[in-house]
């Protein structure tokens, strides 16, 4: 179930003194066009074997200069991006990154 916000509970963490952190969700959709078309930063957070499918879904809607990344870089995310996004990386000035 999606709500309008997400809460990160900080109790018993190094961030506990900051209190709980709340982020607000502007959009949620199963349609890539609805959530990617105006996004400056896209985080692909799923198992490595599913990332190519996600990249295929978002490819038509990536705007010029977008940053596309993943929280976990294992699984050769850069190679997956080069394979799926191909010429769009250069022609749309996309930046690929991993954390």
MMTF fields as JSON, N, C-alpha, C and O atoms, coordinates in Angstrom:
{
  "mmtfVersion": "1.0.0",
  "mmtfProducer": "UNKNOWN",
  "numBonds": 395,
  "numAtoms": 396,
  "numGroups": 99,
  "numChains": 1,
  "numModels": 1,
  "chainsPerModel": [1],
  "groupsPerChain": [99],
  "chainIdList": ["A"],
  "bondAtomList": [4, 2, 8, 6, 12, 10, 16, 14, 20, 18, 24, 22, 28, 26, 32, 30, 36, 34, 40, 38, 44, 42, 48, 46, 52, 50, 56, 54, 60, 58, 64, 62, 68, 66, 72, 70, 76, 74, 80, 78, 84, 82, 88, 86, 92, 90, 96, 94, 100, 98, 104, 102, 108, 106, 112, 110, 116, 114, 120, 118, 124, 122, 128, 126, 132, 130, 136, 134, 140, 138, 144, 142, 148, 146, 152, 150, 156, 154, 160, 158, 164, 162, 168, 166, 172, 170, 176, 174, 180, 178, 184, 182, 188, 186, 192, 190, 196, 194, 200, 198, 204, 202, 208, 206, 212, 210, 216, 214, 220, 218, 224, 222, 228, 226, 232, 230, 236, 234, 240, 238, 244, 242, 248, 246, 252, 250, 256, 254, 260, 258, 264, 262, 268, 266, 272, 270, 276, 274, 280, 278, 284, 282, 288, 286, 292, 290, 296, 294, 300, 298, 304, 302, 308, 306, 312, 310, 316, 314, 320, 318, 324, 322, 328, 326, 332, 330, 336, 334, 340, 338, 344, 342, 348, 346, 352, 350, 356, 354, 360, 358, 364, 362, 368, 366, 372, 370, 376, 374, 380, 378, 384, 382, 388, 386, 392, 390],
  "bondOrderList": [1, 1, 1, 1, 1, 1, 1, 1, 1, 1, 1, 1, 1, 1, 1, 1, 1, 1, 1, 1, 1, 1, 1, 1, 1, 1, 1, 1, 1, 1, 1, 1, 1, 1, 1, 1, 1, 1, 1, 1, 1, 1, 1, 1, 1, 1, 1, 1, 1, 1, 1, 1, 1, 1, 1, 1, 1, 1, 1, 1, 1, 1, 1, 1, 1, 1, 1, 1, 1, 1, 1, 1, 1, 1, 1, 1, 1, 1, 1, 1, 1, 1, 1, 1, 1, 1, 1, 1, 1, 1, 1, 1, 1, 1, 1, 1, 1, 1],
  "groupList": [{"groupName": "UNK", "atomNameList": ["N", "CA", "C", "O"], "elementList": ["N", "C", "C", "O"], "formalChargeList": [0, 0, 0, 0], "bondAtomList": [1, 0, 2, 1, 3, 2], "bondOrderList": [1, 1, 2], "singleLetterCode": "X", "chemCompType": "L-PEPTIDE LINKING"}],
  "groupTypeList": [0, 0, 0, 0, 0, 0, 0, 0, 0, 0, 0, 0, 0, 0, 0, 0, 0, 0, 0, 0, 0, 0, 0, 0, 0, 0, 0, 0, 0, 0, 0, 0, 0, 0, 0, 0, 0, 0, 0, 0, 0, 0, 0, 0, 0, 0, 0, 0, 0, 0, 0, 0, 0, 0, 0, 0, 0, 0, 0, 0, 0, 0, 0, 0, 0, 0, 0, 0, 0, 0, 0, 0, 0, 0, 0, 0, 0, 0, 0, 0, 0, 0, 0, 0, 0, 0, 0, 0, 0, 0, 0, 0, 0, 0, 0, 0, 0, 0, 0],
  "groupIdList": [1, 2, 3, 4, 5, 6, 7, 8, 9, 10, 11, 12, 13, 14, 15, 16, 17, 18, 19, 20, 21, 22, 23, 24, 25, 26, 27, 28, 29, 30, 31, 32, 33, 34, 35, 36, 37, 38, 39, 40, 41, 42, 43, 44, 45, 46, 47, 48, 49, 50, 51, 52, 53, 54, 55, 56, 57, 58, 59, 60, 61, 62, 63, 64, 65, 66, 67, 68, 69, 70, 71, 72, 73, 74, 75, 76, 77, 78, 79, 80, 81, 82, 83, 84, 85, 86, 87, 88, 89, 90, 91, 92, 93, 94, 95, 96, 97, 98, 99],
  "secStructList": [7, 7, 7, 1, 3, 3, 3, 3, 7, 7, 6, 6, 1, 6, 6, 4, 4, 4, 7, 7, 3, 3, 3, 3, 7, 7, 7, 7, 7, 1, 7, 2, 2, 2, 2, 2, 6, 6, 7, 1, 3, 3, 3, 7, 7, 1, 7, 2, 2, 2, 2, 2, 2, 2, 2, 2, 2, 2, 2, 6, 6, 7, 7, 6, 6, 7, 3, 3, 3, 3, 1, 7, 7, 6, 6, 6, 2, 2, 2, 2, 2, 2, 2, 2, 2, 6, 6, 2, 2, 2, 2, 6, 6, 7, 3, 3, 3, 3, 7],
  "xCoordList": [0.851, 0.0, 0.894, 1.809, 0.627, 1.352, 0.537, -0.685, 1.221, 0.6, 1.227, 1.995, 0.916, 1.46, 2.849, 3.508, 3.292, 4.605, 5.239, 4.579, 6.537, 7.31, 8.079, 8.666, 8.076, 8.78, 9.978, 9.86, 11.138, 12.344, 12.487, 12.73, 12.338, 12.441, 13.909, 14.621, 14.359, 15.78, 16.151, 17.323, 15.184, 15.46, 16.565, 16.569, 17.491, 18.614, 19.574, 20.28, 19.599, 20.554, 21.446, 21.208, 22.463, 23.349, 22.619, 23.121, 21.46, 20.687, 19.566, 18.756, 19.515, 18.404, 18.196, 17.058, 19.28, 19.146, 18.438, 18.013, 18.306, 17.618, 16.112, 15.355, 15.686, 14.266, 13.884, 14.701, 12.661, 12.184, 12.175, 11.876, 12.506, 12.533, 11.365, 11.077, 10.706, 9.54, 9.791, 10.165, 9.578, 9.662, 8.28, 7.478, 8.015, 6.697, 6.762, 7.671, 5.812, 5.759, 4.875, 3.696, 5.452, 4.691, 3.9, 2.774, 4.503, 3.85, 4.201, 5.314, 3.246, 3.48, 2.628, 1.441, 3.223, 2.49, 3.201, 4.407, 2.464, 3.076, 3.35, 3.789, 3.091, 3.341, 4.573, 4.55, 5.639, 6.896, 6.719, 7.353, 5.887, 5.684, 5.212, 5.599, 4.38, 3.825, 4.877, 4.733, 5.92, 6.882, 8.286, 9.101, 8.586, 9.94, 10.037, 11.093, 8.999, 9.064, 9.638, 10.353, 9.348, 9.869, 10.894, 11.196, 11.426, 12.382, 13.801, 14.265, 14.478, 15.884, 16.792, 17.849, 16.373, 17.146, 16.236, 15.139, 16.688, 15.936, 16.802, 17.931, 16.28, 16.967, 16.292, 15.096, 17.049, 16.537, 16.93, 18.092, 15.966, 16.219, 15.476, 14.312, 16.158, 15.586, 16.76, 17.902, 16.486, 17.577, 18.248, 17.604, 19.53, 20.325, 19.695, 19.728, 19.128, 18.573, 17.314, 16.91, 16.693, 15.49, 15.783, 14.906, 16.979, 17.301, 17.176, 16.669, 17.609, 17.424, 15.953, 15.651, 15.058, 13.634, 13.133, 12.367, 13.566, 13.184, 13.756, 13.054, 15.004, 15.615, 14.862, 14.691, 14.415, 13.622, 12.303, 11.849, 11.694, 10.423, 10.581, 9.712, 11.681, 11.847, 12.512, 12.389, 13.209, 13.992, 13.229, 13.78, 12.013, 11.338, 11.005, 10.709, 11.051, 10.578, 11.688, 11.407, 12.94, 14.052, 14.257, 14.336, 14.343, 14.55, 16.039, 16.864, 16.367, 17.759, 18.38, 17.777, 19.594, 20.349, 19.981, 20.484, 19.118, 18.709, 19.885, 20.8, 19.835, 20.795, 20.082, 19.024, 20.652, 20.054, 21.039, 22.182, 20.581, 21.481, 20.804, 19.601, 21.602, 21.108, 21.819, 22.964, 21.121, 21.683, 22.797, 23.811, 22.62, 23.636, 24.17, 23.423, 25.461, 26.041, 26.485, 26.982, 26.311, 26.726, 25.845, 24.751, 26.334, 25.564, 25.843, 25.104, 26.913, 27.352, 26.262, 25.899, 25.742, 24.687, 25.122, 24.318, 26.384, 26.859, 26.762, 26.373, 27.113, 27.031, 25.565, 25.232, 24.701, 23.273, 22.739, 21.974, 23.142, 22.692, 23.187, 22.429, 24.463, 25.011, 24.28, 24.036, 23.932, 23.236, 21.823, 21.395, 21.095, 19.682, 19.518, 18.752, 20.228, 20.016, 20.795, 20.452, 21.826, 22.605, 22.947, 23.564, 22.547, 22.898, 22.245, 22.709, 21.176, 20.507, 21.434, 21.28, 22.386, 23.299, 24.012, 24.105, 24.505, 25.209, 24.25, 24.404, 23.269, 22.398, 21.524, 21.178, 21.163, 20.349, 21.195, 20.659, 22.516, 23.434, 23.061, 22.995, 22.818, 22.454, 23.708, 24.79, 23.541, 24.623, 24.207, 23.119, 25.078, 24.832, 25.694, 26.876, 25.102, 25.881, 25.39, 24.263, 26.265, 25.902, 26.438, 27.409, 25.801, 26.247, 26.655, 27.069],
  "yCoordList": [-1.179, 0.0, 1.238, 1.351, 2.144, 3.406, 4.477, 4.536, 5.308, 6.468, 7.719, 7.646, 8.843, 10.125, 10.417, 11.369, 9.593, 9.822, 8.5, 7.468, 8.579, 7.436, 7.914, 8.997, 7.115, 7.485, 6.564, 5.34, 7.184, 6.443, 6.573, 7.664, 5.472, 5.471, 5.378, 4.489, 6.276, 6.377, 5.806, 5.826, 5.306, 4.772, 3.725, 2.862, 3.809, 2.88, 2.915, 1.941, 4.04, 4.204, 5.4, 6.134, 5.588, 6.739, 8.053, 9.121, 7.988, 9.186, 9.462, 10.363, 8.702, 8.805, 10.237, 10.662, 10.977, 12.348, 13.287, 14.373, 12.899, 13.714, 13.473, 14.223, 12.425, 12.076, 11.356, 11.23, 10.887, 10.206, 11.174, 12.357, 10.66, 11.485, 11.081, 9.896, 12.073, 11.816, 12.381, 13.543, 11.539, 11.966, 11.91, 11.03, 12.856, 12.928, 12.384, 12.717, 11.567, 10.947, 11.802, 12.007, 12.3, 13.125, 12.287, 12.631, 11.175, 10.325, 8.869, 8.549, 8.0, 6.557, 5.979, 6.29, 5.147, 4.59, 3.346, 3.192, 2.467, 1.324, 1.647, 0.783, 2.89, 3.339, 4.246, 5.322, 3.811, 4.559, 5.996, 6.904, 6.213, 7.559, 8.528, 9.697, 8.037, 8.893, 9.389, 10.478, 8.615, 8.962, 9.295, 9.79, 9.042, 9.258, 10.487, 11.118, 10.837, 11.883, 13.21, 13.87, 13.615, 14.893, 14.718, 15.673, 13.513, 13.23, 13.616, 13.286, 14.32, 14.652, 13.509, 13.284, 12.783, 11.669, 10.458, 10.54, 9.337, 8.082, 7.061, 6.794, 6.49, 5.427, 4.106, 3.939, 3.18, 1.856, 0.936, 0.552, 0.597, -0.196, -1.519, -1.626, -2.504, -3.843, -4.811, -4.377, -6.115, -7.073, -6.856, -6.429, -7.151, -6.912, -7.54, -6.941, -8.728, -9.398, -8.709, -8.971, -7.838, -7.132, -5.747, -5.132, -5.258, -3.895, -3.681, -2.634, -4.613, -4.382, -4.176, -3.344, -4.915, -4.751, -3.372, -2.73, -2.927, -1.585, -0.534, 0.409, -0.678, 0.268, 0.314, 1.389, -0.832, -0.867, -0.113, 0.562, -0.228, 0.45, 1.965, 2.7, 2.437, 3.877, 4.554, 5.768, 3.797, 4.36, 5.384, 6.452, 5.119, 6.101, 7.426, 8.411, 7.46, 8.635, 9.424, 10.395, 9.026, 9.726, 11.088, 11.204, 12.125, 13.459, 13.765, 13.125, 14.722, 15.123, 15.521, 16.242, 15.037, 15.394, 14.623, 14.937, 13.625, 12.85, 12.052, 11.67, 11.811, 10.951, 9.648, 9.659, 8.522, 7.217, 6.415, 6.197, 5.981, 5.265, 4.151, 3.922, 3.472, 2.392, 2.463, 2.906, 2.021, 2.051, 1.007, 1.267, -0.147, -1.194, -1.427, -1.824, -1.181, -1.226, -2.59, -2.719, -3.615, -4.934, -5.376, -4.85, -6.336, -6.818, -6.033, -6.143, -5.232, -4.484, -3.552, -3.604, -2.697, -1.76, -0.893, -0.602, -0.477, 0.354, -0.387, 0.196, -1.664, -2.468, -2.674, -2.625, -2.903, -3.042, -1.768, -1.827, -0.625, 0.652, 0.823, 1.227, 0.516, 0.652, -0.261, 0.118, -1.461, -2.413, -1.949, -2.032, -1.461, -1.106, 0.322, 0.555, 1.261, 2.669, 3.083, 4.07, 2.341, 2.501, 3.954, 4.632, 4.428, 5.777, 6.885, 8.025, 6.557, 7.584, 8.156, 9.31, 7.365, 7.856, 9.114, 10.108, 9.061, 10.214, 11.258, 12.445, 10.84, 11.821, 12.604, 13.755, 11.984, 12.673, 13.173, 13.689, 13.017, 13.484, 12.892, 13.604, 11.577, 10.886, 10.602, 10.376, 10.619, 10.256, 8.978, 8.901, 7.991, 6.707, 6.665, 7.006, 6.246, 6.184, 5.037, 4.561, 4.611, 3.617, 4.059, 4.81, 3.589, 3.878, 2.575, 2.573],
  "zCoordList": [0.0, 0.0, 0.0, 0.815, -0.901, -0.953, -0.268, -0.403, 0.456, 1.078, 0.504, -0.455, 1.066, 0.602, 1.171, 0.753, 2.127, 2.711, 3.14, 3.256, 3.368, 3.848, 5.078, 5.066, 6.127, 7.35, 7.554, 7.496, 7.796, 8.161, 9.673, 10.191, 10.366, 11.824, 12.215, 11.748, 13.057, 13.386, 14.756, 15.13, 15.497, 16.841, 16.78, 15.902, 17.71, 17.857, 16.67, 16.411, 15.949, 14.854, 15.161, 16.12, 14.347, 14.509, 14.239, 14.589, 13.631, 13.285, 14.282, 14.069, 15.355, 16.306, 16.808, 17.006, 17.012, 17.523, 16.536, 16.93, 15.295, 14.294, 14.296, 13.68, 14.99, 14.991, 13.714, 12.802, 13.641, 12.439, 11.263, 11.421, 10.092, 8.888, 8.001, 7.828, 7.45, 6.605, 5.214, 5.054, 4.218, 2.823, 2.208, 2.521, 1.335, 0.709, -0.72, -1.48, -1.065, -2.384, -3.285, -2.996, -4.377, -5.309, -6.301, -6.661, -6.744, -7.74, -7.481, -7.063, -7.734, -7.728, -8.85, -8.954, -9.683, -10.819, -11.321, -11.125, -11.962, -12.628, -14.099, -14.857, -14.495, -15.857, -15.844, -15.248, -16.498, -16.49, -16.971, -16.434, -17.952, -18.488, -17.402, -17.392, -16.497, -15.444, -14.456, -13.9, -14.232, -13.177, -13.673, -12.896, -14.924, -15.425, -16.329, -16.378, -17.026, -18.053, -17.574, -18.329, -16.354, -15.865, -14.742, -14.027, -14.583, -13.506, -13.911, -15.002, -13.009, -13.221, -12.779, -13.369, -11.731, -11.183, -11.088, -10.535, -11.623, -11.558, -10.827, -11.24, -9.747, -9.026, -9.358, -9.122, -9.897, -10.234, -9.076, -8.941, -8.26, -7.053, -7.143, -6.757, -7.652, -7.797, -7.959, -8.107, -7.931, -8.148, -9.506, -10.465, -9.576, -10.79, -12.032, -13.107, -11.9, -13.078, -13.612, -14.745, -12.823, -13.268, -13.834, -14.441, -13.649, -14.074, -15.581, -15.984, -16.441, -17.874, -18.264, -19.119, -17.652, -17.969, -17.537, -18.256, -16.369, -15.898, -16.842, -17.207, -17.24, -18.169, -19.498, -20.072, -19.988, -21.233, -21.063, -21.986, -19.895, -19.645, -19.574, -20.043, -18.99, -18.815, -20.017, -20.178, -20.857, -21.961, -22.81, -23.08, -23.236, -24.111, -23.43, -24.107, -22.115, -21.375, -20.69, -19.988, -20.881, -20.24, -20.879, -22.102, -20.041, -20.582, -20.692, -20.039, -21.503, -21.686, -20.354, -19.559, -20.129, -18.942, -17.687, -16.608, -17.8, -16.619, -16.065, -16.794, -14.759, -14.081, -13.76, -13.131, -14.187, -13.94, -13.109, -13.512, -11.945, -11.069, -10.316, -10.439, -9.538, -8.705, -7.357, -7.258, -6.34, -4.995, -4.861, -4.213, -5.455, -5.407, -6.816, -7.71, -7.012, -8.347, -8.83, -9.949, -8.0, -8.457, -9.628, -9.83, -10.381, -11.524, -12.787, -13.766, -12.775, -13.965, -14.485, -15.66, -13.599, -13.984, -15.159, -16.044, -15.177, -16.282, -17.613, -18.625, -17.611, -18.835, -19.23, -20.413, -18.258, -18.547, -19.191, -20.154, -18.661, -19.225, -20.655, -21.536, -20.883, -22.233, -23.209, -24.354, -22.758, -23.615, -23.943, -25.094, -22.942, -23.136, -23.665, -24.599, -23.076, -23.438, -24.681, -25.332, -25.007, -26.224, -26.518, -25.696, -27.684, -28.157, -27.335, -27.351, -26.619, -25.807, -24.739, -24.341, -24.275, -23.241, -23.737, -23.018, -24.953, -25.508, -26.062, -25.776, -26.844, -27.51, -26.531, -26.794, -25.398, -24.395, -23.217, -22.236, -23.322, -22.268, -20.908, -19.906, -20.89, -19.652, -18.823, -19.365, -17.522, -16.62, -15.894, -15.324, -15.922, -15.268, -14.006, -14.047, -12.888, -11.65, -10.767, -10.904, -9.861, -8.85, -7.497, -7.409, -6.469, -5.114, -4.455, -3.296]
}
